[in-house]
Amino acid sequence: MKIGLASPHIATSLEEGLATVEQLLANAAAQGAKIVCFPEAYLPGLRGQDFDVLPFEQPEQERVLQAVSAWGRTYGVAVILGMERLTAAGRENVAVVIDAQGQIRATRPRTSCIRPKRRSMCPGRPGASSRSTGCGSVSRSAMRAGAIPIGRA
């Protein structure tokens, strides 16, 4: 199985970010990738870095999820998308797992532990399991398996 590791430039607008996601999904599918993993908080951008984060509220969150789900289905690839999720408690940095049929299968906060072969409790998240679904474990496994980089858009 080929896994694509997306390495996009920082988006300057939501439209640019979405266009980049679609382009990278199309490129990855053309190269035979079955899963494409995007960087942490690619949309709207990782807070606390040396660039401004895009405006990102509930309508933008829904737009991103609908668009990326549709492209996963169109290109027949599963997607692990790093993004923010708005909750009643505030913003969470999450990995959203979308299957090749465009269905959201999991949303995992970045604070969860990554321990692939063990189930244990994660510090700071009472009751959270340590199932490995985030980009961190996928990219490490992918590198060992010879993942294909799909480049910058």
C-alpha positions as CSV (number, residue, x, y, z in Angstrom):
1,M,0.0,0.0,0.0
2,K,1.3,3.4,-0.9
3,I,0.9,6.3,1.6
4,G,1.3,9.9,0.4
5,L,2.8,12.4,2.8
6,A,1.6,15.9,1.8
7,S,4.0,18.7,2.3
8,P,2.1,21.8,1.3
9,H,3.1,25.5,1.7
10,I,1.3,27.5,4.3
11,A,-2.0,28.6,2.9
12,T,-2.7,32.3,2.7
13,S,-6.5,31.9,2.3
14,L,-9.0,29.1,2.9
15,E,-9.6,28.9,-0.9
16,E,-5.9,28.4,-1.5
17,G,-5.6,25.8,1.2
18,L,-8.6,23.8,-0.2
19,A,-7.2,24.1,-3.7
20,T,-3.9,22.7,-2.5
21,V,-5.6,19.8,-0.7
22,E,-7.5,18.9,-3.8
23,Q,-4.4,19.1,-6.0
24,L,-2.3,17.0,-3.6
25,L,-5.1,14.4,-3.4
26,A,-5.3,14.2,-7.2
27,N,-1.5,13.9,-7.5
28,A,-1.3,11.2,-4.8
29,A,-4.1,9.2,-6.4
30,A,-2.4,9.4,-9.8
31,Q,0.7,8.0,-8.1
32,G,-1.2,5.1,-6.6
33,A,-1.5,6.3,-3.0
34,K,-4.3,4.8,-0.9
35,I,-3.9,7.2,2.1
36,V,-2.7,10.8,2.1
37,C,-1.6,12.4,5.4
38,F,-1.5,16.2,5.8
39,P,0.5,18.2,8.3
40,E,-0.7,19.0,11.8
41,A,-3.3,21.8,11.7
42,Y,-2.8,22.5,8.0
43,L,-6.1,24.2,7.9
44,P,-6.4,26.9,9.2
45,G,-2.7,26.7,10.2
46,L,-0.8,25.8,13.3
47,R,-1.2,28.5,16.0
48,G,1.9,29.9,17.8
49,Q,4.1,29.9,14.7
50,D,5.6,32.8,12.8
51,F,2.6,33.4,10.5
52,D,-1.0,34.5,10.8
53,V,-3.6,31.7,11.1
54,L,-6.6,31.9,8.7
55,P,-10.0,33.0,10.1
56,F,-11.7,29.7,11.0
57,E,-15.1,29.4,12.5
58,Q,-17.9,26.8,12.3
59,P,-18.9,27.6,8.6
60,E,-15.2,27.2,7.5
61,Q,-14.8,24.0,9.5
62,E,-17.9,22.5,7.8
63,R,-16.8,23.7,4.4
64,V,-13.4,22.0,4.8
65,L,-14.9,18.7,6.0
66,Q,-17.4,18.6,3.2
67,A,-14.9,19.5,0.5
68,V,-12.2,17.1,1.7
69,S,-14.7,14.2,2.2
70,A,-16.0,14.8,-1.4
71,W,-12.4,14.7,-2.8
72,G,-11.5,11.6,-0.9
73,R,-14.5,9.9,-2.6
74,T,-13.7,11.4,-6.0
75,Y,-10.0,10.4,-6.0
76,G,-10.6,7.1,-4.1
77,V,-8.1,7.9,-1.3
78,A,-8.3,8.0,2.4
79,V,-7.3,11.2,4.0
80,I,-5.8,12.1,7.4
81,L,-6.3,15.8,7.6
82,G,-4.7,17.9,10.4
83,M,-7.1,20.7,11.2
84,E,-8.7,22.7,14.1
85,R,-12.0,21.6,15.5
86,L,-14.2,24.1,17.3
87,T,-15.8,22.8,20.5
88,A,-17.8,24.3,23.3
89,A,-14.5,24.2,25.3
90,G,-12.5,26.0,22.6
91,R,-10.3,25.0,19.7
92,E,-8.7,21.5,19.4
93,N,-5.9,20.5,17.2
94,V,-7.2,17.2,15.6
95,A,-6.5,14.6,12.9
96,V,-9.7,13.8,10.9
97,V,-9.7,10.4,9.3
98,I,-11.7,10.2,6.1
99,D,-12.1,7.0,4.2
100,A,-11.9,6.5,0.4
101,Q,-15.7,6.7,0.2
102,G,-15.7,10.1,1.8
103,Q,-16.9,9.1,5.2
104,I,-15.4,10.6,8.4
105,R,-14.3,7.6,10.4
106,A,-12.5,9.3,13.3
107,T,-11.5,12.6,14.8
108,R,-8.6,12.4,17.2
109,P,-7.3,15.2,19.3
110,R,-3.6,15.8,18.9
111,T,-3.3,15.4,22.7
112,S,-4.0,11.7,22.5
113,C,-1.1,9.3,23.0
114,I,0.3,7.3,20.1
115,R,1.1,3.7,21.3
116,P,0.0,1.5,18.4
117,K,0.1,-2.0,20.0
118,R,-1.1,-1.1,23.5
119,R,-4.3,0.3,24.9
120,S,-3.8,2.6,27.9
121,M,-5.0,5.8,29.3
122,C,-3.6,9.1,28.0
123,P,-2.5,11.7,30.4
124,G,-4.7,14.8,30.4
125,R,-7.6,13.1,28.7
126,P,-9.5,10.9,31.2
127,G,-11.0,7.9,29.5
128,A,-9.2,8.4,26.2
129,S,-7.7,5.4,24.6
130,S,-4.4,5.3,22.8
131,R,-5.5,4.0,19.4
132,S,-3.1,5.2,16.8
133,T,-4.9,7.2,14.1
134,G,-3.0,10.4,13.9
135,C,-0.5,11.5,11.3
136,G,2.5,10.9,13.7
137,S,2.2,7.2,13.7
138,V,1.2,6.9,10.1
139,S,4.1,8.9,8.9
140,R,6.6,6.9,10.9
141,S,5.2,3.7,9.6
142,A,4.9,5.1,6.2
143,M,8.6,6.1,6.1
144,R,9.6,2.5,7.1
145,A,7.3,1.2,4.3
146,G,8.6,3.6,1.7
147,A,5.9,6.2,1.5
148,I,5.7,8.4,-1.5
149,P,6.2,12.2,-0.9
150,I,3.6,14.0,-3.0
151,G,5.5,17.3,-2.8
152,R,4.6,20.9,-2.4
153,A,1.7,22.5,-4.2
